[in-house]
Amino acid sequence: MSHYYSKEPQVPLKTKMIEVFVRGEYFKFITASGVFSFGKLDRGTQLLIESVVLDKDWEVLDLGCGYGVIGIVVSKFVKRVVMTDVNRRAVNIAKKNLKINNIKNAEVRWGYLYEPVAGEKFHSIITNPPVHAGKDVLREIVINAPLHLYDGGLLQIVIRTNQGAKYIKTLMEESFKEVVELAKGSGFRVYAGIA
Protein backbone atom coordinates (compact mmCIF):
# COMPACT_ATOMS: atom_id res chain seq x y z
CA MET A 1 0.00 0.00 0.00
CA SER A 2 1.36 3.41 -0.95
CA HIS A 3 0.79 6.50 1.19
CA TYR A 4 2.06 10.08 1.08
CA TYR A 5 4.27 9.11 4.04
CA SER A 6 5.84 6.20 2.07
CA LYS A 7 9.48 6.54 1.00
CA GLU A 8 8.60 5.77 -2.62
CA PRO A 9 4.95 6.43 -3.60
CA GLN A 10 3.68 3.73 -5.97
CA VAL A 11 0.97 5.81 -7.64
CA PRO A 12 1.79 7.10 -11.14
CA LEU A 13 3.16 10.65 -11.09
CA LYS A 14 0.64 13.35 -11.96
CA THR A 15 1.31 17.00 -11.26
CA LYS A 16 -0.89 20.06 -10.97
CA MET A 17 0.19 23.68 -10.53
CA ILE A 18 -1.68 25.73 -7.94
CA GLU A 19 -1.49 29.37 -6.95
CA VAL A 20 -2.14 30.45 -3.37
CA PHE A 21 -2.32 33.73 -1.48
CA VAL A 22 -1.29 33.32 2.17
CA ARG A 23 0.15 35.68 4.79
CA GLY A 24 -0.15 38.52 2.31
CA GLU A 25 1.99 36.88 -0.40
CA TYR A 26 1.36 35.02 -3.68
CA PHE A 27 3.01 31.66 -4.30
CA LYS A 28 2.96 29.00 -7.03
CA PHE A 29 3.36 25.33 -6.23
CA ILE A 30 3.65 22.11 -8.20
CA THR A 31 1.58 19.51 -6.36
CA ALA A 32 1.93 15.82 -7.11
CA SER A 33 0.05 12.54 -6.78
CA GLY A 34 1.49 10.48 -3.94
CA VAL A 35 2.27 13.69 -2.01
CA PHE A 36 -0.08 15.09 0.65
CA SER A 37 -2.81 17.47 -0.56
CA PHE A 38 -2.56 16.95 -4.33
CA GLY A 39 -4.04 19.84 -6.31
CA LYS A 40 -4.88 22.12 -3.38
CA LEU A 41 -3.75 23.83 -0.21
CA ASP A 42 -5.11 21.73 2.66
CA ARG A 43 -7.32 23.73 5.09
CA GLY A 44 -5.34 22.60 8.14
CA THR A 45 -2.06 23.64 6.52
CA GLN A 46 -3.53 27.02 5.61
CA LEU A 47 -4.75 27.60 9.19
CA LEU A 48 -1.29 26.62 10.47
CA ILE A 49 0.52 28.97 8.06
CA GLU A 50 -1.80 31.87 8.85
CA SER A 51 -1.43 31.48 12.62
CA VAL A 52 2.19 30.42 13.26
CA VAL A 53 4.44 32.64 15.35
CA LEU A 54 7.53 33.72 13.38
CA ASP A 55 10.54 35.98 13.86
CA LYS A 56 12.93 37.32 11.21
CA ASP A 57 15.98 35.97 13.10
CA TRP A 58 14.65 32.43 13.43
CA GLU A 59 15.84 29.19 11.91
CA VAL A 60 12.85 26.91 11.32
CA LEU A 61 12.33 23.21 10.60
CA ASP A 62 9.39 22.26 8.36
CA LEU A 63 8.98 18.62 9.40
CA GLY A 64 7.23 16.44 6.80
CA CYS A 65 7.28 19.24 4.24
CA GLY A 66 5.32 17.53 1.46
CA TYR A 67 5.46 19.73 -1.65
CA GLY A 68 6.94 22.52 0.49
CA VAL A 69 4.14 24.98 1.12
CA ILE A 70 4.82 25.59 4.84
CA GLY A 71 8.59 25.99 4.53
CA ILE A 72 8.37 28.16 1.43
CA VAL A 73 5.80 30.57 2.87
CA VAL A 74 7.60 30.71 6.23
CA SER A 75 10.94 31.41 4.50
CA LYS A 76 9.66 34.88 3.61
CA PHE A 77 9.45 35.78 7.31
CA VAL A 78 12.47 34.04 8.92
CA LYS A 79 16.25 33.78 8.51
CA ARG A 80 16.48 30.16 7.35
CA VAL A 81 14.31 27.06 6.80
CA VAL A 82 15.21 23.38 6.62
CA MET A 83 12.47 21.23 5.08
CA THR A 84 12.45 17.43 5.49
CA ASP A 85 10.31 14.56 4.26
CA VAL A 86 10.57 10.77 4.08
CA ASN A 87 8.77 10.76 0.69
CA ARG A 88 11.36 11.08 -2.12
CA ARG A 89 8.76 12.42 -4.56
CA ALA A 90 7.79 15.12 -2.04
CA VAL A 91 11.45 16.11 -1.62
CA ASN A 92 11.95 16.40 -5.40
CA ILE A 93 8.77 18.46 -5.86
CA ALA A 94 9.63 20.72 -2.88
CA LYS A 95 13.07 21.41 -4.42
CA LYS A 96 11.35 22.47 -7.67
CA ASN A 97 8.96 24.69 -5.70
CA LEU A 98 11.91 26.44 -4.02
CA LYS A 99 13.15 27.40 -7.51
CA ILE A 100 9.71 28.41 -8.81
CA ASN A 101 9.24 30.77 -5.85
CA ASN A 102 12.87 31.99 -5.97
CA ILE A 103 13.56 31.00 -2.36
CA LYS A 104 17.25 31.23 -1.40
CA ASN A 105 17.14 30.76 2.39
CA ALA A 106 15.61 27.26 2.48
CA GLU A 107 16.78 23.75 1.67
CA VAL A 108 15.10 20.35 1.41
CA ARG A 109 16.51 17.16 2.88
CA TRP A 110 15.30 13.56 2.54
CA GLY A 111 14.84 11.30 5.55
CA TYR A 112 12.63 10.02 8.35
CA LEU A 113 11.41 12.62 10.85
CA TYR A 114 14.40 14.16 12.67
CA GLU A 115 17.13 11.97 11.07
CA PRO A 116 18.07 14.61 8.43
CA VAL A 117 18.65 17.21 11.18
CA ALA A 118 20.48 15.06 13.76
CA GLY A 119 22.31 17.30 16.22
CA GLU A 120 20.71 20.52 14.88
CA LYS A 121 18.48 22.94 16.78
CA PHE A 122 15.83 25.39 15.62
CA HIS A 123 13.79 28.27 16.99
CA SER A 124 10.63 26.56 15.74
CA ILE A 125 9.51 23.23 14.31
CA ILE A 126 6.36 23.62 12.22
CA THR A 127 4.39 20.59 11.05
CA ASN A 128 1.13 19.26 9.72
CA PRO A 129 1.89 15.71 10.87
CA PRO A 130 0.93 12.53 8.98
CA VAL A 131 -1.98 11.55 11.24
CA HIS A 132 -2.67 8.40 9.20
CA ALA A 133 0.87 7.15 9.85
CA GLY A 134 -0.36 6.33 13.36
CA LYS A 135 -0.01 7.39 16.99
CA ASP A 136 3.58 6.13 17.30
CA VAL A 137 4.73 8.55 14.61
CA LEU A 138 2.79 11.43 16.17
CA ARG A 139 4.30 10.60 19.55
CA GLU A 140 7.82 10.52 18.09
CA ILE A 141 7.29 13.94 16.49
CA VAL A 142 6.13 15.53 19.76
CA ILE A 143 8.41 13.93 22.35
CA ASN A 144 11.58 14.36 20.25
CA ALA A 145 10.85 17.96 19.25
CA PRO A 146 12.44 19.53 22.38
CA LEU A 147 15.76 17.85 21.48
CA HIS A 148 15.77 19.96 18.27
CA LEU A 149 14.58 23.25 19.78
CA TYR A 150 16.53 26.02 21.46
CA ASP A 151 15.38 26.87 24.98
CA GLY A 152 12.09 28.72 24.56
CA GLY A 153 11.68 27.37 21.01
CA LEU A 154 8.27 26.40 19.66
CA LEU A 155 6.76 23.24 18.25
CA GLN A 156 3.84 24.54 16.15
CA ILE A 157 1.48 21.83 14.97
CA VAL A 158 -1.93 21.55 13.33
CA ILE A 159 -4.24 18.62 14.00
CA ARG A 160 -7.84 17.73 13.18
CA THR A 161 -10.02 18.34 16.21
CA ASN A 162 -11.64 14.89 15.90
CA GLN A 163 -8.49 13.03 14.75
CA GLY A 164 -6.02 13.27 17.58
CA ALA A 165 -6.16 16.85 18.92
CA LYS A 166 -6.65 15.71 22.55
CA TYR A 167 -3.90 13.10 22.19
CA ILE A 168 -1.45 15.63 20.71
CA LYS A 169 -2.26 18.27 23.34
CA THR A 170 -1.72 15.76 26.17
CA LEU A 171 1.62 14.63 24.68
CA MET A 172 2.69 18.26 24.30
CA GLU A 173 1.75 19.06 27.90
CA GLU A 174 4.01 16.18 29.01
CA SER A 175 6.93 17.33 26.82
CA PHE A 176 6.80 21.15 26.94
CA LYS A 177 6.85 23.88 29.61
CA GLU A 178 3.67 25.41 28.25
CA VAL A 179 1.13 24.64 25.51
CA VAL A 180 -1.11 27.26 23.92
CA GLU A 181 -3.82 27.03 21.28
CA LEU A 182 -2.91 29.48 18.51
CA ALA A 183 -6.00 28.96 16.34
CA LYS A 184 -8.99 26.77 15.64
CA GLY A 185 -11.31 26.52 12.68
CA SER A 186 -12.50 24.30 9.82
CA GLY A 187 -12.26 21.29 12.13
CA PHE A 188 -8.60 21.91 13.03
CA ARG A 189 -6.60 23.20 15.98
CA VAL A 190 -3.15 24.76 15.96
CA TYR A 191 -1.04 24.27 19.10
CA ALA A 192 2.31 25.71 20.13
CA GLY A 193 4.48 23.99 22.70
CA ILE A 194 7.16 26.10 24.36
CA ALA A 195 10.40 24.19 25.03
PENOR-V841979 format. One record per backbone hydrogen bond with DSSP energy under -1.0 kcal/mol. CO is the residue of the C=O (numbers start at 0). NH is the residue of the N-H. E is the energy in kcal/mol with one decimal. If there is no record, write none. Layout:
<<CO & NH & E> <CO & NH & E>>
//
This chain:
<<2 & 5 & -1.9> <6 & 87 & -2.7> <13 & 32 & -2.5> <15 & 30 & -2.5> <17 & 28 & -2.7> <19 & 26 & -2.5> <21 & 24 & -1.9> <24 & 21 & -2.1> <26 & 19 & -2.4> <28 & 17 & -3.0> <30 & 15 & -2.1> <31 & 34 & -1.5> <36 & 39 & -1.5> <41 & 45 & -2.4> <42 & 46 & -2.4> <43 & 47 & -2.4> <44 & 48 & -2.9> <45 & 49 & -2.6> <46 & 50 & -1.3> <47 & 51 & -1.7> <54 & 57 & -2.0> <57 & 78 & -1.6> <57 & 79 & -1.7> <58 & 122 & -2.8> <58 & 123 & -1.2> <59 & 81 & -2.7> <60 & 125 & -3.0> <61 & 83 & -2.4> <64 & 67 & -2.4> <67 & 71 & -2.5> <68 & 72 & -2.2> <69 & 73 & -2.8> <70 & 74 & -1.8> <72 & 75 & -1.5> <73 & 76 & -2.4> <79 & 59 & -2.7> <80 & 106 & -1.7> <81 & 61 & -2.9> <82 & 108 & -3.2> <83 & 63 & -1.3> <83 & 64 & -3.0> <84 & 110 & -2.2> <86 & 90 & -2.2> <87 & 91 & -2.4> <88 & 92 & -2.5> <89 & 93 & -3.0> <90 & 94 & -2.1> <91 & 95 & -1.6> <92 & 96 & -2.4> <93 & 97 & -1.9> <94 & 98 & -1.5> <95 & 99 & -2.5> <96 & 100 & -1.9> <97 & 102 & -2.7> <98 & 101 & -1.5> <104 & 80 & -2.2> <106 & 82 & -2.9> <108 & 84 & -1.4> <111 & 114 & -2.6> <113 & 116 & -1.7> <114 & 117 & -1.4> <116 & 119 & -2.5> <121 & 149 & -2.4> <122 & 153 & -2.3> <123 & 60 & -2.5> <124 & 155 & -3.4> <125 & 62 & -1.6> <126 & 157 & -1.6> <128 & 130 & -1.8> <129 & 132 & -2.3> <130 & 133 & -1.7> <133 & 137 & -1.8> <134 & 138 & -2.9> <135 & 139 & -2.3> <136 & 140 & -2.3> <137 & 141 & -2.2> <138 & 142 & -3.0> <139 & 143 & -1.6> <144 & 147 & -2.2> <145 & 148 & -1.3> <147 & 121 & -2.1> <149 & 152 & -2.9> <152 & 194 & -3.2> <153 & 124 & -2.6> <154 & 192 & -2.5> <155 & 126 & -2.4> <156 & 190 & -2.7> <158 & 188 & -2.5> <159 & 162 & -1.5> <163 & 167 & -2.8> <164 & 168 & -2.6> <165 & 169 & -2.5> <166 & 170 & -2.4> <167 & 171 & -2.7> <168 & 172 & -2.4> <169 & 173 & -1.4> <170 & 174 & -1.2> <171 & 175 & -2.3> <177 & 193 & -3.0> <179 & 191 & -2.7> <182 & 189 & -2.9> <184 & 187 & -2.0> <186 & 160 & -2.6> <187 & 184 & -2.2> <188 & 158 & -2.3> <189 & 181 & -2.6> <189 & 182 & -1.2> <190 & 156 & -2.5> <191 & 179 & -2.7> <192 & 154 & -2.2> <193 & 176 & -2.0>>
//
